[in-house]
């Protein structure tokens, strides 16, 4: 049974930082591109970051470039999203995914 579990969300002030973690089980983690998506209230899901199998190819949506960093540790079956200089518009539920597999999400709220 495949499971993806996100953690690390919370409430943070503008300009603050959070580090999200996604731990995978039940799949050959090192064989998958891994993605971070987010969905804000009443908005469509948005691909935030994607990291390739080797970790050498990384993509970010324009709004997070220079602020967010995605990484992976295949030995730990874990993907990370370091989020710095957070803005209120980053408020959303953040999900990790691998092809058709999704985690339940973790809420990130940026507010003073």
VENNORZI-V526290 format. One record per residue. N is the residue number from 1. PHI is phi in whole degrees, 0 to 359 (* if undefined). OMEGA is omega as a letter, one per 40 degrees, with the letter a starting at -180 (999 if undefined). BURIAL is I if it has 16 or more other C-alpha atoms within 10 Angstrom, else O. Layout:
BEGIN
[[N/PHI/OMEGA/BURIAL] [N/PHI/OMEGA/BURIAL]]
END
This chain:
BEGIN
[[1/*/a/O] [2/279/i/O] [3/224/i/I] [4/238/a/I] [5/231/i/I] [6/268/i/I] [7/206/i/I] [8/106/i/I] [9/288/i/I] [10/163/i/O] [11/260/a/O] [12/218/i/I] [13/282/i/O] [14/307/a/I] [15/91/a/O] [16/278/a/O] [17/228/i/I] [18/217/i/I] [19/236/i/I] [20/269/i/I] [21/232/i/I] [22/233/i/I] [23/253/a/I] [24/251/i/I] [25/213/i/O] [26/80/i/O] [27/215/a/O] [28/279/a/O] [29/311/a/I] [30/291/a/I] [31/267/a/O] [32/246/i/O] [33/298/i/I] [34/238/a/I] [35/231/i/I] [36/246/i/I] [37/245/i/I] [38/218/i/I] [39/221/i/I] [40/271/a/I] [41/306/i/O] [42/63/i/O] [43/234/i/O] [44/286/i/O] [45/301/a/O] [46/234/i/O] [47/286/a/I] [48/268/a/I] [49/204/i/I] [50/220/i/I] [51/232/a/I] [52/285/a/I] [53/302/a/I] [54/277/a/O] [55/82/a/I] [56/272/i/O] [57/249/a/O] [58/228/i/I] [59/233/i/O] [60/229/i/I] [61/291/a/O] [62/304/a/O] [63/291/a/O] [64/246/a/I] [65/301/a/O] [66/86/a/O] [67/243/a/O] [68/252/i/I] [69/224/i/I] [70/260/i/I] [71/209/i/I] [72/218/i/I] [73/230/a/O] [74/295/i/I] [75/297/i/O] [76/260/a/O] [77/53/a/I] [78/227/i/I] [79/241/a/I] [80/235/i/I] [81/224/i/I] [82/274/a/O] [83/243/a/I] [84/244/i/I] [85/49/a/O] [86/294/a/I] [87/239/i/I] [88/305/i/O] [89/288/i/O] [90/277/i/I] [91/298/a/I] [92/182/i/I] [93/271/a/I] [94/256/a/I] [95/238/i/I] [96/257/a/I] [97/213/i/I] [98/220/a/I] [99/51/a/O] [100/270/a/O] [101/263/a/O] [102/227/i/I] [103/272/a/I] [104/282/i/O] [105/97/i/I] [106/224/a/I] [107/278/i/I] [108/242/i/I] [109/236/i/I] [110/248/a/I] [111/201/i/I] [112/267/999/O]]
END
